[in-house]
Amino acid sequence: MGRKMGIHSHNFVETYRGLVGFGADRKTDENTVIYYLQKFSDDKLMAKMITRITDNELLDIYNLINRILKKYLTDAEYHHLFLKDEH
């Protein structure tokens, strides 16, 4: 499957100016998770960490993401929003 250039965005982390912390309220928790995920997926950070993450941790991350995607997205949403294809 070919990948298109420039179709992903991480704008939230660039513009969010609110509290980054967990447990204050639902909206702050949601914003914190978005912020953390976008920071975590940064190319330079991942390049540094990926070889240090254990096989079990890689599997845990992969399984968590897939479980959430399957639970909360339809097949069409998965293809459009996650895979960025026109299924």
C-alpha positions as CSV (number, residue, x, y, z in Angstrom):
1,M,0.0,0.0,0.0
2,G,1.5,3.4,-1.0
3,R,1.6,6.2,1.4
4,K,0.7,9.7,0.5
5,M,2.9,12.6,1.7
6,G,1.5,15.4,3.9
7,I,-1.8,13.8,4.9
8,H,-1.2,13.5,8.6
9,S,-1.5,16.4,11.1
10,H,-0.4,17.1,14.6
11,N,-1.7,20.6,15.0
12,F,-3.2,20.3,18.5
13,V,0.1,20.0,20.2
14,E,1.4,23.1,18.4
15,T,-1.5,25.3,19.4
16,Y,-2.9,23.9,22.8
17,R,-2.2,26.3,25.6
18,G,-4.3,24.7,28.4
19,L,-3.4,22.6,31.3
20,V,-1.5,19.4,30.6
21,G,-2.3,17.1,33.5
22,F,-4.7,14.3,34.4
23,G,-7.6,14.1,36.9
24,A,-8.8,17.7,36.9
25,D,-11.9,17.1,34.6
26,R,-12.9,15.1,31.6
27,K,-12.0,17.9,29.0
28,T,-8.5,18.4,30.5
29,D,-8.0,14.6,30.5
30,E,-9.0,14.4,26.9
31,N,-6.7,17.3,25.9
32,T,-3.8,15.8,27.9
33,V,-4.2,12.5,26.1
34,I,-4.2,14.2,22.7
35,Y,-1.2,16.3,23.7
36,Y,0.7,13.3,25.0
37,L,0.0,11.1,22.0
38,Q,1.1,13.8,19.5
39,K,4.2,14.5,21.5
40,F,4.9,10.7,21.8
41,S,4.6,10.1,18.1
42,D,7.1,12.8,17.2
43,D,9.5,11.4,14.6
44,K,12.7,12.4,16.5
45,L,11.4,11.1,19.9
46,M,10.3,7.8,18.3
47,A,13.7,7.4,16.5
48,K,15.4,7.7,19.9
49,M,13.0,5.4,21.8
50,I,11.9,2.7,19.4
51,T,14.9,0.5,19.7
52,R,14.8,0.8,23.5
53,I,11.2,-0.3,23.8
54,T,11.0,-4.0,24.7
55,D,9.2,-6.5,22.4
56,N,6.4,-6.8,25.0
57,E,6.0,-3.0,25.2
58,L,5.8,-2.8,21.4
59,L,3.1,-5.5,21.5
60,D,1.2,-3.7,24.3
61,I,1.2,-0.4,22.4
62,Y,0.2,-2.1,19.1
63,N,-2.6,-4.1,20.8
64,L,-3.9,-1.0,22.8
65,I,-4.1,1.1,19.7
66,N,-5.8,-1.6,17.6
67,R,-8.3,-2.4,20.4
68,I,-9.3,1.2,20.6
69,L,-9.5,1.7,16.9
70,K,-11.7,-1.4,16.5
71,K,-14.0,-0.4,19.4
72,Y,-14.6,3.2,18.4
73,L,-14.4,3.5,14.6
74,T,-16.5,1.9,11.9
75,D,-14.6,0.1,9.1
76,A,-15.1,3.1,6.9
77,E,-13.9,5.6,9.6
78,Y,-10.8,3.4,10.2
79,H,-9.9,3.5,6.5
80,H,-10.6,7.2,6.0
81,L,-9.3,8.6,9.3
82,F,-6.5,6.2,10.3
83,L,-5.3,4.6,7.1
84,K,-6.1,7.8,5.1
85,D,-7.4,5.8,2.1
86,E,-10.6,5.8,0.3
87,H,-11.7,2.2,1.1
